[in-house]
Amino acid sequence: MQKLTYIQSTAVPLPAENIDTDQIIPARFLKSIDRKGFGENLFRDWRFNAHTGEPNSDFVLNNTKYRGEILVAGNNFGCGSSREHAAWSLTDYGFKVIVSSYFADIFKGNALNNGLLPVKVSEAFLKDILKNVTENPGLEIAVDVEGQVISFNGKTETFELDSYKKICLINGYDDIDFLISKKQVIKQFELKTQKYEQQLF
């Protein structure tokens, strides 16, 4: 995975609440175990007209004013089924950070496992950031992963991040990469254990 240490980017505002994983990536597109290619169907039923297949001009991802690596969404993002493809589609589209005032636990875990950072902020901060991004598409948001701080326009808020997942994000590790990084420590522990067992027997 790519290292995620500090992100400064414009953002895409999506203020809808209770966005579930079927809206993020509809079930009919879950036909591949390859993580690539899911981005083209991100929010498919919102982005495209069901009858004509043409882009829906009212949907924010089709609005050329809004671009960036940060998606600012309404409360309770990622609820619904546990499909990991939701995280795959968001990262494949180009998002690195999702900001909301609440994330479904399974989605949050899937996101972190795939190098996508869910930043949980207070409802007041979310309301403020959505208003500012919507009114000023050029506004940049900064996310400091190591410091666990999100900021814009001189306003800041800290966010929680599991210490293990923080290490993985900063180093670009998945779970296997993390274990490999501890190979020497594991070997030393194994040798120490073998010596101890030999002393006992």
C-alpha positions in Angstrom: 0.0 0.0 0.0 1.0 3.6 -0.4 2.4 5.4 2.6 -0.1 7.8 4.1 1.6 10.5 6.3 0.3 13.9 5.4 -2.5 14.8 2.9 -3.2 18.3 1.7 -5.9 18.4 -0.9 -9.1 20.0 -2.1 -12.2 17.9 -1.2 -15.5 16.6 -2.6 -18.5 17.4 -0.4 -21.2 14.7 -0.1 -23.5 15.7 2.8 -25.9 12.8 2.5 -26.3 10.8 5.7 -26.4 7.0 6.2 -24.6 6.3 2.9 -24.4 2.5 2.9 -22.0 0.2 1.1 -24.5 -0.7 -1.5 -24.7 2.9 -2.5 -20.9 3.2 -2.5 -20.6 0.1 -4.8 -23.8 -1.7 -5.9 -23.9 -5.5 -5.3 -24.1 -6.2 -9.1 -20.5 -5.1 -9.5 -19.0 -7.4 -6.9 -17.8 -9.9 -9.5 -14.0 -9.6 -9.1 -11.5 -10.2 -6.4 -9.0 -7.9 -8.1 -9.0 -4.5 -6.3 -8.6 -2.5 -9.5 -11.4 -1.2 -11.6 -14.0 -0.6 -8.9 -13.5 3.1 -9.0 -15.4 3.5 -12.3 -18.5 2.2 -10.5 -18.2 4.2 -7.3 -21.7 5.6 -6.4 -22.8 4.1 -9.8 -26.5 4.5 -9.2 -26.1 8.2 -8.2 -23.5 9.1 -10.8 -25.4 7.7 -13.8 -28.9 7.7 -15.1 -30.3 4.2 -14.8 -32.2 4.4 -18.1 -29.7 6.2 -20.4 -26.4 5.5 -18.7 -25.5 9.2 -19.0 -23.8 11.0 -16.1 -26.2 12.6 -13.7 -25.2 16.3 -13.8 -26.7 16.9 -10.3 -24.3 14.4 -8.6 -21.1 15.9 -7.1 -18.6 13.5 -8.7 -19.9 14.8 -12.0 -19.3 18.4 -11.0 -16.0 19.5 -12.3 -15.7 22.2 -9.6 -15.0 19.5 -7.0 -11.9 17.4 -7.1 -9.4 16.0 -4.6 -8.2 13.1 -2.5 -10.6 13.8 0.4 -14.3 13.0 0.5 -16.3 14.8 3.1 -19.5 12.9 3.8 -22.5 13.1 6.1 -23.0 11.2 9.3 -23.0 7.4 9.5 -20.8 6.7 6.4 -20.3 3.0 5.3 -23.3 1.4 7.1 -25.0 -1.7 5.6 -23.3 -4.9 4.4 -19.6 -5.7 5.2 -18.3 -5.7 1.7 -14.6 -4.7 1.4 -15.2 -3.6 -2.1 -16.6 -0.3 -0.8 -13.1 0.6 0.4 -11.6 -0.7 -2.8 -13.9 1.5 -5.0 -13.1 4.6 -2.9 -9.3 4.1 -3.1 -9.4 3.1 -6.8 -11.3 6.3 -7.6 -8.5 8.3 -5.9 -9.7 9.1 -2.4 -7.2 8.7 0.5 -9.3 10.2 3.3 -13.0 10.1 4.2 -14.3 12.6 6.7 -17.5 12.0 8.6 -18.9 12.4 12.1 -19.5 8.6 12.3 -18.3 5.5 10.5 -19.8 2.0 10.6 -17.2 -0.2 12.4 -16.8 -2.8 9.7 -16.4 -0.2 7.0 -13.8 1.6 9.2 -11.8 -1.6 9.6 -12.0 -2.4 5.9 -10.9 1.2 5.0 -7.9 1.1 7.3 -6.9 -2.4 6.0 -6.8 -0.9 2.5 -4.9 2.3 3.1 -7.9 4.5 3.3 -8.1 6.8 6.3 -11.5 7.4 7.9 -11.3 10.7 9.9 -14.1 11.0 12.5 -14.8 14.6 13.5 -17.5 16.2 15.7 -20.8 17.1 14.1 -20.1 20.8 14.4 -16.7 20.5 12.7 -18.3 18.4 9.9 -21.0 20.9 9.4 -18.5 23.7 9.2 -16.2 21.8 6.8 -19.0 20.8 4.5 -20.3 24.4 4.3 -16.8 25.7 3.5 -15.9 23.1 0.9 -19.3 23.5 -0.8 -19.0 27.3 -1.0 -15.3 27.3 -1.9 -14.3 24.3 -4.1 -10.6 25.4 -4.0 -10.4 25.1 -0.2 -7.6 22.8 0.9 -7.9 20.5 3.8 -4.8 19.1 5.6 -4.7 15.8 7.4 -1.6 15.0 9.5 -1.7 11.3 10.1 1.2 11.2 12.6 -0.2 14.1 14.6 -3.8 12.9 14.2 -5.0 16.4 13.3 -7.3 17.7 10.5 -7.3 21.4 9.6 -8.7 24.0 7.2 -8.9 27.8 7.3 -7.0 27.9 10.6 -9.4 25.6 12.3 -8.2 22.2 13.7 -9.6 19.1 15.3 -7.9 16.0 16.5 -9.1 12.5 15.5 -8.7 9.0 17.0 -6.6 6.4 15.2 -5.6 2.9 16.4 -1.9 2.9 17.1 -1.3 -0.3 15.1 -3.2 1.0 12.1 -1.3 4.3 12.4 2.0 2.4 12.0 0.6 0.6 9.0 -0.6 3.7 7.3 2.6 5.7 7.8 4.7 2.9 6.5 2.4 1.6 3.8 2.0 -1.8 5.5 -0.7 -4.3 5.3 -0.9 -6.9 8.0 1.6 -9.2 6.2 4.0 -6.3 5.6 3.9 -5.5 9.3 4.8 -9.0 10.3 7.7 -9.1 7.8 9.0 -5.8 9.3 9.2 -7.6 12.6 11.1 -10.6 11.2 14.3 -10.0 13.1 12.4 -9.5 16.4 10.4 -12.7 15.8 13.7 -14.6 15.1 15.3 -13.3 18.3 12.3 -14.3 20.3 12.3 -17.8 18.7 16.0 -18.2 19.6 15.5 -17.0 23.1 12.6 -19.5 23.5 14.6 -22.4 22.1 17.5 -21.6 24.6 15.1 -21.5 27.5 13.5 -24.8 26.5 17.0 -26.4 26.2 17.8 -25.2 29.8 14.6 -26.8 31.1 15.1 -30.1 29.4 
